[in-house]
Amino acid sequence: MTHGTPGRRDRIRVYCLPHAGGSAQAYREWRPPATGAGPRFVPLELPGRGARRDEPLAETMTELADGVLDHLDRRPSGEPFALFGHSMGAGLAYETARRLRAAGRAQPRLLVVSGSGPVGTGRPPAASSSDEELTDLLELLGGTQPELLRHRALRPLWLPVLRADLRLASAFTDRAHPTVLDCPILALGGSEDPLAGPAEVSGWRGLTSAGFHQRLYPGGHFFLHRHRRLITDHIADLLAAHPVRGI
């Protein structure tokens, strides 16, 4: 596995995984110019949404991780990479890294987990909640346009995706067997996040032997949209300063 020169912001690819019910559109503004320094943030689309809306929704976290691993297999041989996941995406990013480690394959240069406590903890909202309960929750959390949430004719476009994701996230939480990774972890959280507060986010410290860093930002569950530039700059700095191991 090749690594860049210390101190340089390598064009490493950071594969970005969305929250429950979300799509690659969540990271549409994270794409940097085609030229220039710094990592490239690459949104990955999950089945059943966005450009893959005609595909069946995944039923397990294992299915989603299979898809991420397939995508990683298509990158140039030996090319370093990082993983970024928000909320449910944090669990998916971790599960992908865990399976890479179990198979003796190259792990991410950096695992970034956002808006989530460590796997096996916490409890996602119930998939069996009523349409109104889920709508109220999303409105409380922010991050989704209110007119989309309250437009009843549009609910069939996003509610089935959200429910499917909540079911698999709940099953994953119940069956998770946390494994300590030997890649660095950067844990990000919102200071007022009702789903994963600072104390929960700090729990990721116990799941890495290669360096841990935590950064908190003002805001709720979708703090990352308000602080995109600060977050991407921080990730770029960490990748440049610690190109091999540790933070």
N, C-alpha and C positions, 0 to 999 in steps of 0.2 A: 504494500500500500504506500503510495507516494504522498508526500506532504509538502506544503509550500515553505517558502523562506520565512523565518520568524520576522514579525514586524510588518509584513506586507499583507494587505487585505486581499486574500486570494478570491478568485471567482468560484468558490465552492458552491455547490447547489444545496440549498436548504429546502427540503421537501416539506410542504405545509399541509396539515390535515385539519379538517373543520370540526366544529362543534356539532352536537346532535341536531339533526334537522338542517344542517348547513351544507353548503356546497363550496366549490372552488372560488365562487364569487366573493366569499368572505375575505379573500386575499387579493382581490383584483387590483388594489392600489399598491400592493407590495412588490410588484414587478419593477426592477430598476431598469435604466436604459440598457440597450443591447451592448453598449460599450462602457468602459469605465471600471473603476476598482470596486471591490466589495463583493460580498456573496450575492448569489442570484436566488431569489425566493421563488420557488416553483410550486404553485398550488396543485394538489392532486385531487382529481374528481373521484368521488365515491359512486358506486352503482346506484341507479334509481333517482338521480338528480342531475341538473345541469345538462351538459353534453351527453351524459349517460342515463338520461331519464327513462329511456325505453328498456333499460336492463332491470332485472328483478332486484329488489332491495335485499341486502345481506341480512341473514338471520343470526349470525354470530360474529363476535370479534375476530375469531379465527379466519372467517371468510374475508373480512376487511384486511386483515394483516397479510393474507395470501396475496391480495391484489397489490398491496404496497411492496411486498417482496418481489413480485413479478416485475413491477416497475423498476425497482432497484437493479434487478438482473439485466435490464436493458441498457443501463448506463455503461459508458466505456469501462473496460476492465481496470480495476485498481483505482478508479477515480474516487477520491474522498467525498464525503457528503455529511450533511447534518439533517436532523429531523426536528420539526416544530409541530406541536399539536395543542389545540385549545380545547378545554373542557373534555368532552368525549374523545376528541382528537389527541389529547395528552395520553389517555389510556391506550389508544391505538398506536401512537408513536412508541410508547414504552413496550407494548407487546411485540412490535416489530423488532425493536432493539434486543429484547429478551430472546426472541427466536433466532436472531442472527448469532447471538452469543452461544446459545445452546447448540447451534450447528457448526460452531467454530469458524464462523465467517466474520469478515470485517464489520465492526460496529461503527456507528456514526461518530464523527469527530466531536459532536456535541449533540446532546438530547435536550431540547427545550420544551418544557412542560408548562402550560399556561392555564390559569383558571381552574385548577384541579388539585385535590389532595392526592397522595400516592395511591396506587392501585390496591384494591382490597379494603379501602376505607370509604366513608361517606355513603351516600345513597342518592342516586339520580331521581328526579321526579318520576312518579309512577306513570307507566304507559297507559294504565287503565283510567287515568284522570279524564274527566269530561272535556269536551271541546272548549267549554268556557273556562274551565280551570287551567288548561294548558295555555289558552290565549291570555288569561290574566297573568300567568306566571311569566310568559315571554314579554308582556308589556312591562311588568315590574323589572325584569332583568335588563330591558333595553336591547339595543343591537338589531332590532327588527322594526321596519317601518310600521307605525300604528295603523295606517290605512290598509296595509296588507293583512294585518292581524284581524281587523274588524270587518273586513269584506268577506261576508259569508260565502259568496260564490267562489272565492279563491282558496278557501280552506282545504278542499280536496287536493290542492296542488302541494300543500306543505304538511298538513297534519299526518297523513300516512307515513311520510318520511320520518317525521319527528317521533311518532309512536314506535316505529320499527327500530330506530336508533336507541330510544329509551329502553326498549325491551332487551336489546343485546347488551347495552351498557350495564343494566341491572344484573343480567346473568353473568357478565364478566366480573363484576364486583363480587358476586357471591362465590365464584369459583376460582378467583385469582390466587396464585401462589407467588407472592413477590420474590423476586430474585435480585440480588445485588449485581449491578452492571459494572463493567470496568471501562465505561466511557463517562466523561464528565456530564453533569446535569446542571442546567440552568432552570430554576423554577421562578415563574413570574406570577404575580397575583395582584388583584385589586384590593385596595385598603378597605373597601366597603362591600366586597363581594359576599352576598348571602349564601352562596353555594360552596365557596371555598375561600375562607378568610386566611389571613396571614399565618395563623397557627397550623391550619391544614396544609397549606402550600409548603411550609418548612419541613413537613414530614418526608418529602422526597430526599432529604439529606441522607437517610438511612439506606437508600437504594443505589448508591454509587460508591465505589472504592477509588475513583479517579478524580475527585474534586467536585465540590458543590458550591453553587452560587445562587443567591436569592435576590430578586429585585421586586419591590412593591411600587405600585403606581396609584395615584388617586383615582377613585372610581369604583364602579360595581363590576359585575361579571364580564362585561364587554369593554373593560378598560383599554384593551389593546387597540381598539379603533381610534381612541383619543390620543394614544401615545405611540402610534405606529413608528414614527421616525426615531424616537428615543430607543424603542425596542430594537429596531433593525440596526441602528448604530451600535448598540450595546452588543448584540450578537456578532457583528462584524469585528468589533474590537476584541472580543474574547477569542474568536477564531484566528485573528491575526497575531495576538499576543501569545497564544498557547497552541501552536500548530500541531503538536504531537500528542501530549496528554496533560491533563490537569487544568485547573482554573485558578 
